[in-house]
């Protein structure tokens, strides 16, 4: 991505675990990253098992001049008891929820396909990175996961250059991560 430094956190918090405790640990991790790393954009993509509806604690002035809606719009108006802890966490750590704010993702569409109506996967960005967010879209094509992938478009300092492919194709070996039922209690 040229000289743009991206930090991307992917977080899964099980519904049965103590959310306050997990968010406290995550806060320590974020503080450690922010104090030890330089970055242009810091994004957290979460499977938090939390439905926040249209809750929007951020002032409209944060979005002035940006291609983002100051208010969130969603097809999932359900809220759960975890939402207040989650919003407090985002506010305390200077992150802003992107779901339901972008041109391609307003109103927010379901991110979890098992039931078809839940928005439990949330994308948030550090306030200092907000000006680099161009768009967020949930990919509605079928996949092997119950969770739908997202496409986040960010503005980078240098345009991405596409290199010509060589005529010689070299096969690559990829490691495949396989879910283990025996390992489930640890995670």
FENNOR-V778423 format. One record per residue. N is the residue number from 0. RES is the residue in three letters. SS is DSSP state (2 for helix, 1 for strand, 0 for the rest). Layout:
N|RES|SS ; N|RES|SS
This chain:
0|UNK|0 ; 1|UNK|0 ; 2|UNK|0 ; 3|UNK|0 ; 4|UNK|0 ; 5|UNK|1 ; 6|UNK|1 ; 7|UNK|1 ; 8|UNK|1 ; 9|UNK|1 ; 10|UNK|1 ; 11|UNK|1 ; 12|UNK|0 ; 13|UNK|0 ; 14|UNK|0 ; 15|UNK|0 ; 16|UNK|0 ; 17|UNK|0 ; 18|UNK|2 ; 19|UNK|2 ; 20|UNK|2 ; 21|UNK|2 ; 22|UNK|2 ; 23|UNK|2 ; 24|UNK|2 ; 25|UNK|2 ; 26|UNK|2 ; 27|UNK|2 ; 28|UNK|2 ; 29|UNK|2 ; 30|UNK|2 ; 31|UNK|2 ; 32|UNK|2 ; 33|UNK|2 ; 34|UNK|2 ; 35|UNK|2 ; 36|UNK|0 ; 37|UNK|0 ; 38|UNK|0 ; 39|UNK|0 ; 40|UNK|1 ; 41|UNK|1 ; 42|UNK|1 ; 43|UNK|1 ; 44|UNK|1 ; 45|UNK|1 ; 46|UNK|1 ; 47|UNK|0 ; 48|UNK|0 ; 49|UNK|0 ; 50|UNK|0 ; 51|UNK|1 ; 52|UNK|0 ; 53|UNK|0 ; 54|UNK|0 ; 55|UNK|0 ; 56|UNK|0 ; 57|UNK|0 ; 58|UNK|0 ; 59|UNK|2 ; 60|UNK|2 ; 61|UNK|2 ; 62|UNK|2 ; 63|UNK|0 ; 64|UNK|0 ; 65|UNK|0 ; 66|UNK|0 ; 67|UNK|1 ; 68|UNK|0 ; 69|UNK|0 ; 70|UNK|0 ; 71|UNK|0 ; 72|UNK|0 ; 73|UNK|1 ; 74|UNK|0 ; 75|UNK|0 ; 76|UNK|0 ; 77|UNK|0 ; 78|UNK|1 ; 79|UNK|0 ; 80|UNK|0 ; 81|UNK|0 ; 82|UNK|2 ; 83|UNK|2 ; 84|UNK|2 ; 85|UNK|2 ; 86|UNK|2 ; 87|UNK|2 ; 88|UNK|2 ; 89|UNK|2 ; 90|UNK|2 ; 91|UNK|2 ; 92|UNK|0 ; 93|UNK|0 ; 94|UNK|1 ; 95|UNK|1 ; 96|UNK|1 ; 97|UNK|0 ; 98|UNK|0 ; 99|UNK|0 ; 100|UNK|0 ; 101|UNK|1 ; 102|UNK|2 ; 103|UNK|2 ; 104|UNK|2 ; 105|UNK|0 ; 106|UNK|0 ; 107|UNK|1 ; 108|UNK|0 ; 109|UNK|0 ; 110|UNK|0 ; 111|UNK|1 ; 112|UNK|0 ; 113|UNK|0 ; 114|UNK|0 ; 115|UNK|0 ; 116|UNK|0 ; 117|UNK|1 ; 118|UNK|0 ; 119|UNK|0 ; 120|UNK|1 ; 121|UNK|1 ; 122|UNK|1 ; 123|UNK|1 ; 124|UNK|1 ; 125|UNK|1 ; 126|UNK|2 ; 127|UNK|2 ; 128|UNK|2 ; 129|UNK|2 ; 130|UNK|2 ; 131|UNK|2 ; 132|UNK|1 ; 133|UNK|1 ; 134|UNK|1 ; 135|UNK|1 ; 136|UNK|1 ; 137|UNK|1 ; 138|UNK|0 ; 139|UNK|0 ; 140|UNK|0 ; 141|UNK|0 ; 142|UNK|0 ; 143|UNK|0 ; 144|UNK|0 ; 145|UNK|0 ; 146|UNK|1 ; 147|UNK|0 ; 148|UNK|0 ; 149|UNK|1 ; 150|UNK|1 ; 151|UNK|1 ; 152|UNK|1 ; 153|UNK|1 ; 154|UNK|0 ; 155|UNK|0 ; 156|UNK|0 ; 157|UNK|0 ; 158|UNK|0 ; 159|UNK|0 ; 160|UNK|0 ; 161|UNK|0 ; 162|UNK|0 ; 163|UNK|0 ; 164|UNK|0 ; 165|UNK|0 ; 166|UNK|0 ; 167|UNK|0 ; 168|UNK|0 ; 169|UNK|0 ; 170|UNK|0 ; 171|UNK|0 ; 172|UNK|0 ; 173|UNK|0 ; 174|UNK|0 ; 175|UNK|0 ; 176|UNK|0 ; 177|UNK|0 ; 178|UNK|0 ; 179|UNK|0 ; 180|UNK|2 ; 181|UNK|2 ; 182|UNK|2 ; 183|UNK|2 ; 184|UNK|2 ; 185|UNK|2 ; 186|UNK|0
